[in-house]
């Protein structure tokens, strides 16, 4: 490959680091390529599209004003599902799809509420995954509850596009300020209102002033902040965009650094506008001149179509290499599994094989029954020879599609190759013009380096498979439906490769949970001789070797499709190596949702970047969910493999520490730093239930603020109470389950080849430090960081304190706490420590602020933690006035402790 091309390729990949292949881009201050996709389960409603158009149009004007004439929406595509009736105004999508949409319209998983929210995985400033609106939110009059829909959209767009966070906190709605005044958690503090309790019993309701909680000195738990309808405050959109006066984000001047909200916690106490100003969007969009408003958005209506896929498979001479079985055989095993078990019924599928020339083996065939699959799988290549011309393969792929009277626009090509080809760039323009989505699978370390560019430019997925025996099967299994119909999506329950000695048995179990079981397959492959197979279902029924179907391709594999719906429970398999040599055996199990109305348990995974320059660390993310609800307490493990074959196994955590942004949100995370050389890395994640621990969280976190009411003309006008999950039903038990999923591959440059990283990474920052007084001592709790970010054990902790939070801005000047007896625990452990703040005079109302740093043996120190606040109170001996307004002075006689996590430096 030309050296300059390698540099260009790296820069191309480095600039395409979004966690999702969104096509949104800025063009002269206008956002283009925004995709709003409607879920296939949403019934057709002629009011839905006009409501979406009205919301975006309204949002465009509000966004333009809120950002100082910098941003507006220029064009937006609305993708309706294949289940809706066809209309002349519906166009064929190109690379737009439900799974890569910026906004999705879908029903909530439960009946409780229609609050909009944005799914955010990452750190401060990282882009989110998608915004979720429900049909009810778009169709029902909810102006008094959320404010105008366009304003809500701008609030959520700021989450999605710029990675800012909410400035309210439903779990900590009040806090104690430095002035010993109780405040509502908000930004800015210029927003006024009153605090009330609204109670209903026996059909009658009473609204009263809040009482003070005798344990915390704060308003009682049922107390709610009710904003005044008429305000002069202009900020902030991330708190109460519904107020007429609010037309700005909180800036450095108006930001409330004391509020215990996610924006302060995750963004180091910075204002939302400060984060937005550092975004790539802001850097490339100076304010528009003049006084005219921007043009209204234009809309394109697109209708999803039946899936069209063409396999473009390499059969060049290098595919004949491999021991004990060839790359060609591994490819055929995986391609057959993809055709039979992964692709959805009714898909149109074609096959092209290529070496230096390409041949259309099958034009598009509709996958309706076994004969359809056999017609294509029979043409899988049996011999490998010749050179490698990827462009010729792609051109024949386009030909197979158009010859079948289908458009390449929106069609998918699955391209697999193991060879180098320095001519790929010659067809980049053809690929762009085609509108096709190119998924790439790089097999082995020598596959052409430009493959990722094809995927990136077309919105396709990219995978790397080593020559391990099940790498290709896992990669193909990752190229699933993009329609949003979860019932159609194939799910992997098992993918295990095991070496077994001659004349020995090997056994294992696979749980089939009640959310799946339709279209279930067990596949066994081998490298020397077909083993003896016994498979037993949960009711004791046995399937033998003779029940497994062996195809005519001689590709060392057999499969069994379980008739009907697979029994729920634990399946047991036993394999016996009949031969006289040891051999590798694999077991792969795939299935689909039990029914079209069942939301299956799912696992998905991705890296924080698609390309990394050493020594920048990466983050592994995995989401475990059922529908839109998070699954908590699962055992989630990532396996990352380099081109050299080195594997790293990481347990992922949902503990709100280290790489994990939020605790108990069903998103499991971990830093990845163990780079072994440059090139491609593959990612696989497994998720299993932990008995009596794994739960389904029935409350969606971090939703748009449901406004309880307003104060207008000195009258409190309340909205209907928000539908809530009953407290006794906030979690549901999750049965035994297993999921495996393949993430897209990523590339690394500048890494040491031997995996030795001499003193590069410090411990990770402590983000969950909390403090409280107990008697005359302050008790601290936090999650232990590691020696290297969130791995291993730190060498020591440095804890400092101050009477004022600004005193911790220069951490080294604050008062040092004696930590000589504090020995750090293993990363992820809960740490506790108590000390007596002898340096300070402790009296009623004393506030002490504490922060912590971790240090490793190399002397590398973490960033300073979040700042925790401990306040000492003496409980009142005489009852004080129980009525509290917006600003509530602390009683003069106290001994209670109030704990608040404030902000991070």
N, C-alpha and C positions, 0 to 999 in steps of 0.2 A: 504494500500500500504506500502511496506517496506520503512522506512525512507531514507535509502541509495539510493534507486531507485529514490526517489523524488529529491535528490541532483543531481544525475546523469542526470535526466531528465532536470532539470533546466540548468545545464551546457551545455547539448546538445542543448537546445533551445537558450541559451545565445550566443553560438558560431555560430549560424545560423541566423545572424541578417541582412543578405543582404536584400536590398529592393526588390530583385527579385531572384527567385530560379535558378540562374545560376549554372551550373555544372562545371564551370572552376575551376581547382585546379593546384597547382604546384607539380611537381614530379621531384626532382633532377634538378632544374632550368628550366624544360620544362613545358610549359602550356599544359594541357590536358583538353579535354571536351569542347573545344571551338565549338560553334554551329553557322553556317551561314545559314540563312533560306531565301528562295526565296518566295516572295508573290505570291499567286495563280493568281493574275491579270497579272503577268509578262508573256508575251508570251515565248514559248520555243525557245531558241537560243543556238545552239551548241557551240558558242564562249564564253558563259557566265561562264561556269564551269572552262575551262582553264584559263580565265582571273582571276577568284577568286584564283585559285591555284597559279598562278604566283605572284599575289599581296601578298598573305600570305607568300610564300617562300621568296620573296624579303624582306618583313617586318621582318621576323624572323632573318635574318642576320643583318639588320639595328638595330633592337631592342637589339640584343646581344651586338653589339658594343656600342650603346648609353647608355647601363646600366652597362658598365664595366664588361661584360661577365657574367651577372647574369640571364637574361631571354631570352627565345626563344620559338617558337611554336613547340610543339612536335607532337600533333595530332589534327586534325580539322575535324568536320563533316559538310557536306554541305547537307542541307535538301531541296529537290526539291518538288514542290507542286503536289498534286494529279492530277492536270490538265495536267501535262506533260506525255508524253508517257513512258511506262514502259521499262526498260532495264535490262539486266542480272546483270550488275554491281551495280544496286540499291538495297540496303539492307532495311530491315524493321526497322524503328526507334524504339528505346526503350522509353526513357523518353524525347527525343528531340522533341521540338515543336516550331512553329513559335512564339508564344506569349512569350516564355521564351528564345528566341535566343539572343545571344550576338551581332550578326550582322544581319541586315535585308537588303534584296535587294528588293526595291519597287520603283515604279514610284513616282515622286513628285506629290503633289496635283495640282500644277499649272504648266504652261509651262515655268515659269521663273527660269531657272538655274537648275543645277544638283550638287550643292555644297554638299559635305558630311558634316555630323554633328553628334554629340552625344547628345542624350537626357539626360540631367542632372537635377535632382530634388534638390539634397541635398547640404550640406555645403562642405567646403574645406575638401578633403580627402574622401568624400563619393563616393561610386561607382555609376556609371550612370546606365541608363536603357538599352539602346542599341545604336549601331552605325547604321546609315542609309546611304547606298550607293544606287544610282540609276543605272539602267541598262546602261544608257548613259555614266555615269562616268566610268563604267567598260569596255565599248566597244569602246568608241570614243577616239582618240588620243588627250589627254589633258595635255601632259607632260609639255609644256611651261606654262600652267595655274596653275597647282597644284603641279608640280613636279612628280617624280615617285610614282605610286600608293602605293607601299610598304611603302614609307615614310609617305604618307598621313595616311595609316592605323596605323602606330606607333603613329602619332600625335593624332588620334582619340582614340586609345587604352589607351593612357595616361589619356584622359578624362574619359573613361569608367571604367578603372580598378583602377586608383589611385586618381581620383577626383581632378585633376588639371584643370586650366582654361587657356584660350587664353591670349597671351601676346601682341596681337594687339587690337585695338579698332577702329572699322569703324566709330563710332559716335564721337570719340575724337582722330583723327589720329595724332594730334600734341599737344604739351604741352610746358610750359615754365619751364626750369630747374632752379635749385637754382642759377646757374651762370648767370641767365638772358639770356639764349640762348634757342631759339626755337628748339625743337627736335621732330623727328618722334616717335610716341609711339611704342616701340619695346624692345626686349631683345635678345641679349645684345646691348649696344650702340656701340659696335665695328663694327656692321653691317653698311656699308656705302652705300650711294646712293645719289640721287638728287630728288628735288621736282619740279614737273611740272604740268601744266594744259594741257590736251588734249581736244581740242574743234573741233567739226565738224559742218559744216553748208553748205547746198546746195551741198553736195557731196564732198566738200573739207575739209581737216582736218589740224589743226595747233597745234603744240606742242610748248609751251612757258614756261618760268620760272614763278613761282608763284608770285603773288602780295600779299602785306600785307593787311589783312582785317582792314579797318579803325576803326572798332568798337571793335575788340578784340586784335589787334596787332599780331594776329596769321596769318598763311597763309589763303588765301581765301578759301571758302568752297569746291571749285572744285579741290583744290590742292591735289596731290597724291604723295606719296613717292615711287620712283622707285629704287629698290636696284641694286647695281652693280652685274653683273653676277659673276665676279671673286672676291672672298673674302678670308680673312684669318680667320675670326671669326668662331669659332667652335659651337657657341650657338646662337639661341636656336631652338629646335624642335617645341616648342609651339608658335614660331613666324613664321619662314620661313624655314620649313624643306626641301623646294625645292632646296635651295642653296647647291651646291656640298660640300662646306666646313663645313656645319652644320651637326654635328654628335653627339651633346650633348644637354642635357637639361641645362637651366641656373642654375648655382650653386650659393652658397653664395658669391663667389668671382666675378662672372660675372653678377649677377642679377641686374636689373635696378629697384630700389625701387621707383623711382619717376614716372614711366610711369603710366598714368591713365587707366590701363587695369583691366580685371576681376581677373586675378591671384593676383594682389596686393590688390584689393578691398576685395575679398572673403577670401583670405588666409593670411590676416594680413601682407602683404608686404613680405611674405616668398617666396623663390625661388621654382620653380617646383621640382627641385631635392631634396630640403629639405623636401617637402611634400611626395615625392616618398620614401625617406629613412625611413619615419615613417610608411609606409604601412606594413601590415602583410606579403605581398609578400617579401619585402626587408628583413624583419627580419628573414625569413626562407630560404634565398637564398644567401649564400656567393658566391663570384665569383668562376667560374669554373677554375680549374688549367690547366696549359698547354697553348698551343698556337693554338691548332686546333679549327676550326670552329665547331659549333654544327651540328648534322645531320639535313638534310632538313625535313620539316614537312611531316607527312603521312596524307592522306585524306581518309575519308569514305564518300561514296555517299549514301544518304538515300532518300527514296521517301515516302511522306505522304500517308496514307491510309484512307479509310472510318472510321469514328469514331466508336469505340466499347466501350459501356458503360454498366456496370452491377450495378444495385442498390442492395446494401446489407443493409437491413433495420431491425432494432431491433424491436422485438415484445415480449420482456420479460415482466414480471409482472409489473415492474415499469412504463411501457408505458400506463398502465390503469389509472394512476393518472392524475389529472387535473380537474380544475373546472373553468368555467362551461362545457367545453368539454375536452376530454382526449388528452393526448399527442399522442396517436395512431391516433386519428382523425386529429389532426393538421399535423401529418406526412403524412397521406394519402392525405389531401388537397394539401400539398406542392408537394408530389411526383407526383400526377396526373397533377398538373400545369406544373411541370418539363417535364413530358412525352409529354404533348400535346403542350405546348407553348414555351419551352426553347430549347429542343433538336432539332437538325437540321434534316430535311428530309433525308432519306436514311441512317440514323445512325442505327447501330446494337445494340439492347438493350436487356438485360436480367434482371431477378429479382430473388433475394435470400432473404429469411426471416430467422431470427435466434433468438433463445433464448439460452438455453444451448446447443441445437443442431441446425443445419442449414438445410434448405430445398431449393432446386432449384425449384422455382415456374415456371420460364420460362427460357429456353435456349434462345440464341440470336434470336431476331426477327427484321427484317428490317422494319423501320418506314416509311411506304409509304402512308398510308391513315388512316382514323378514326378507321377502324377495327383493325389495328396494335396496336394502342394505347389502345383500349378497351381490347384486348387480354391480355395485361400486367396489366392494371389498375384493371381488374376484379380479379386479384390474390393478390391485396394488402391485408394485413392482417386485419381480422375483430375482432380478439380476442387477448388479451395480457396475457401471462402467462409464467412462467418458469424463469430460471436464465439467465446469460449473458456470452456468449463465442464468443468474437470478432474474434478470430483466426478461429474458426469453420465457421463463416460467410464468412471470407475472402477465406478460402480454397474452399468453395462451389462456391464462386464467380469465382475463377479461373477455377473451374470445368465447370461452365456454359459457360465460354468462350471457353475453349479447346474442350468441347463436341460439340460445333458448328463449329469446324475446324478453329478456329481463335487462334492466338498466344496471350498469356497474355502480351507479350512484346509490350509496347506502348498502350495497352488497359487501360481503366479507370474504376476505381471502386469508386462509391459514397457510403461511409460508414456512416450511421447515428446510433447513440446510445445515450441513456441517462444513462447508467449504469456503475458501476465500474467493472473492470476486471483486476485482478493482474497477469493474464497469457499472456497478449498481447506480451510481449517481447519474448515469446517462439516461435513466428512465424516471428520475424524480418528477419531472414536469408531467409526464404521462400519468404517473400515479396520482398527482395532485388533481389533474384534470378529470380523472376517472370518477372521483368522488367515492371511491371504494375505501373500506376500512381494512387495513392490513395488520393482521396479527402475526407476530414473528416468533419462531422457536429456533434458537441457536443451539445446535447439538455439538458438544465438545468444544475444546479451547480454540479451534482454528476457524470457527464460523466467521463469516465476513463481519467486520466491525460496523458497517453502515446499516445493519439490519434495524437497529433501534431507531435510526432516523426515519425509516419507513413507517414504523409504528407511531412515532411521535407526530409526524406530519399528517397522519390520517386518523388519529384517535384510536388506534388499535392497541392491543395488549402485547407485551413482550415477555418472553420467557427464555431462560437458559436451562438446559438439561445437560448434566454430565453424562458420562457413559455408564453410569450406574443403572442397574437393571430396571428400576421403576421410575427413573427421572422423567422419561418422555410421557409415560402414562399420566403422571401427576401434572405435567405441563399441559397436555391436551385437555385434561379435566378442568383446568382453569379457564378455558375458553367457553364460557357458558352463555346462556341467554342474556340479552341486553334489554329485554322488553319490559321488565318490571313485574312479570307474572311469576311469582315465586313457586307456584305449583308446577310450572314447566321446568324449573331449574334442577339439573342433576346435582346431587350432593354426594360427596365422598365420605363414607363411614370408616373405611380402613384402607391403608396402603402400606404394606409391610413387606420388606425384603429380608429373608432369613437364610443363613447358610446351614445346611443340614448334612450331617455325616451319613455315610452309606449305612443302610439297614437300620435307620433310626426314625422314630416318630417325632413330630413337632406339633404342638397344639396351641390354640389361641381362642380368644372370645371376641365377639363383636356385638355391642348393644344396639338393638333396633328400637328406637323410642316411638311413642304413639303419634308423633307429628309426621312421621315418614312411613314408608313401607310399600309405596306404589312403585312398580317398574324397578324392582330390586334385583341386582345381579351380583353374583360371586364369581370372580375371575382368578384363576390360578395359572401362573407361568413357571417355567423351569428352564434350566440351561443344559441338562444332559438327557434326562429320561423323565417321562411323565410319572408323577408320584401317584400313590394310592391316596384317594381323598374320601374322608368321611365328614359330612356336614350335618349337624343336628340342630333343629329349631327348638324354641323354648318349651314346646310341648312334647319333645322327645322324638319327633319324626326324623328319620335319617335319610340323607341323600348320599348316594355312593358315586364312585368315579364314573360309572356307566350313565349316570344322570346328567353329567356335564357334557356339553356339546363341543366337539373338536372340529374346527373348520378344515378346509382342504388346502390351506395355504402353507402348511408345515411351519407355523410360526411359534411353536412351543407354548401354546396357550389353550385353555379350555374355559368355558363359561357355563354358568347355570342361571337361568332366569327363574326366580321364585314365582310360581303361579299366583295370580290375584294379588292380595295385599299380604306382605310378609308379616308373620306373627311378631307381636311386640314382646320384647324381652331379650335375653342373652342367647345368641347363637354361638355354637362351639364348632370349631373346625379342627381336624387332625389330618396331617399330611405324613405319609410314609415314603421315604426314599428307598425304592426297590432296587436301585442300581448298586454298582460296586464302586462308585466314585462319589465323593462329596459333590454337592451342587447347590446353586442358589435357587430358592423358590420365592415367589411373591404371591401375596393375597391382596386383591383389590375388591372393595365392596362399594357399589354405588346404588343410589336410590333416589326417589323423588317424594314430594309431599304426599301424605296419605290421601288427600282429596283436594279439590280446587278451592275449598273453603277453609282448609287447614293452614295456619301459618307455621311453617317448619322452623325448628331451631337452626340458626345459620351461624357460620363463622366466615369472616372476610379478613384479609390482611394486606398491608402495603408498607413500604418504607417512607420515611419523611422526605426523601429525595430520590430521583431516578438516577442521579450521578453525584458523586462526592469527590472532593479533592482532599486527600489526606493532609493534615490531621483533623479535619472537621468530622466530629462524630455524627452518626446517623441514629434515627430512632425507628424501632420496629413497632408498628401498631397492629393490633388485631381487635376486631369488634365481634362480640358474641351476643346474639340477640334472638328474639322471637318477634317477628313483625318489627315494630319500631321500639320495642321494649328491651331494656338491657338485661342480660343474664349475668348475675353477680356470683363471685366465689368459685368460678370454674378453674380448672387446672389447664392453663394455656401455655404451650411450649412452641418456640420457633426454632427451626433448624436452617441455618444459613451455610451455603456451600460455595467455596471459591472455585475458580477454574482449575486450581491445582489439586482439587479434591479434598481440601481441608474443610472439615465441618465444625461449626460452632453451634452449641445448643444453649438456648436462653429461655429461662422461665420468665414469662411476661406477667406484670403486676398491674392491678387496678387499685392502687393504694394512695393515689394523689401525691406521690413523692417521686423525686428523681425525674425521669422522663415522662411520668404519667401526670397529666394536667389536672384531672378531676377524679376524686375517689368515688368508687361505686357508680360509674356511669356505663359499665359494660365495655369500656375501651381499655384494653390491656396493652401496656407499653414497656419498653426497655431500651436503654442505650445500646448501640452496637459499635464497638471500637476494635474488635479483634480482626483487623484486616490482614489477610495473607496474600500479599501481592496485588497487582493491578488486574484489571479486566472485569469480566462479568461475575456476578454472584446470584445464586438462586435463593428463593425464600419459600419455605413451607411452614405451615402452622397447624398444630393439632390442638383441639379443645375437648376436654372431657369433664363430666360432672364429678364433683367431690361429694361423696355420700353425706347426706344431712347438712351440707354446707351450701351447695349451689342453689341459688334462688332466682326467680324471675321478679324483677323490680317493676311493680305496676304503676309507678309514678315516673313520668318522663321529667328529667331534670332540665333546668335552665330554659324555661319556656318564656314566651312573651308575657309581660306583666298584665295580669287580669285586674283591672282597676275596680276597686270595691265601690267607688262612688265619688262624688264631688261635694264641696261646700259652695253653695251658690246663694247669694243674698242672705247670708247667715243661716241658711237652711242646709242640713245634710241630706243629700239626695243619693240614696244607695242603689246600686245595681243589684240584680238578682244574685244570690250567692253562687260562687263558682262551683260547678259539679266536681266533687272530690271523691277520690278513692277512699272508702272507709278505712280508718286507721288500722283496724284489725285485718284489713285485706291489702295492705301495701306491698306485701311480698307473697309469692306463691312458690311452693316446692317444685323443683325441677327433677324429673326422673333421670335415670342413668342414660347418658347419651355420649356419642363420639362424633366429631367432625374433623375432617382434614381439608385444608384449602391451600392452594398455591398462590403466592403473590407474584407480582411482576418482578422480573430480574432488575438488577441495578448495576451500575459500573463504578469502578473506583480507579483513581489515578494517583500517582505519587506515593503509594504505600510501600513499606519495606517488604521484600519478598519472603522473609523468614518469619514474619508475624511478630518480630520483637519490637516493642514500642517503648523505647527508653524514656521514661519520665515525660510523657506528653500530656496525659490527661489528668486533671485534678479530681478530687471528690466532687460529686454533684452538689448543687445548692440545696440546703434544707428549705422546704417550702411550707411546712406545716407545723412550725414551732408554735406552741401554746403555753401560756403562763397563768398561774393563779396563786394568790396568797392562801396559805394554810397556817393559821397562827401567825408567827413572826417569820416564817420561811416562805420562799417562793418555790413552787413546784413547776418544773418544766417537763413537757413531753414533746417528742418529735420522732420522725422516722429516720433511721440511720442511713446516711449516704455510704458510699464505698471508698475503697482505695483509688479505684479508677471509675469515676462517675458513680454509677449505682451498682458496682460490682466489687466484691472483696470487703475489706475492713479498713476504715480510716485509721490513722496513727494517733491523732488526738483532736480534741475540740478546743476552740477558743470562744469563750462566752463573755460578752460585755453588756453593760447596762448603763442607762441614763435616765435622768428625771424628765427629759424631753426628747421626743423622737428625732428632731433635727440633730441632737447630740450623737446619734448613731449614723448619721450620714458620713461622717469621717470616723469609721469604725475604730480605727486604732487609737483615737483620742478619748474614747469612752472608757468608763471604769471597768477594769478587768475583774472577772469573777474567778475565784480559786477553783480550778477543776482538776487538781492533782489526783483525786481519787476516781476520776471519771475515765473509764476504759471503753473506747468505742466497741459497739457490737457489729455483727455481720450486717451488710447492707440489707435494707428492707425490714430490719428488726425495730421494735418499738423501744425508744430510749426514754428513760426518766432520770431526772436529776433535781435535787432540792438544795437550796442554799439560803443563808441568812444575809440579807443586804445590809451588812454592818456599816457600810460607808455612808448610808443615807439615814436621815431621821425619818422614822416611820410613824405616821399619825393618820388620823381620820382623813380619807380622801386622797392619800398619797398614791400617785401613779408612777409606776416604774416601767420602762421600756427595755426589752431585752432582745439581743440578736446573737447569732452563733455562726461560726465558721468551722469547717472541717479541714484538716491538713493530713497529707500522706507522708510516708517516710522520705520521699524525695523533696519535701518542703513545698510542694504545690498545694495551694489553698483554694478552697471553694469560694464561690461568690458569697457575699453576706446574705444570710437568710432573710426571710420575712421578719418584720419587727412585731413582737408580741407585747401585749400590754397587760400588766397586773395592777389592780386597783384595790386598795384596802378600805373596807367600810366597817363602821360600828353600827349594828342594828339599832333603830330608834327605840328608846325605852317608852316613849309616849307615842300613840298613833299620830301621824302627821296628816295633813290634808291629803286625802286619797285621790283628789281630782288632778289630772295632769293635762296640760295643754301641749302645744307643739314643742316648746323648750321647757324642760323640767329640771330645776336645780336639784342637786343631790342633797338629801337631808344632812344636817350638820353632825349628827351622831350616828356612826355606823361601825360594824365589823363584818362585812361580807366581802366576797371577792367577785369581781366582774372580769371576765376574760374576753379579749377581743383580738383577733388577728387583724393587723392593720395593713401595712404595705411592705413592699420589698425593695431593697436597694441592691 
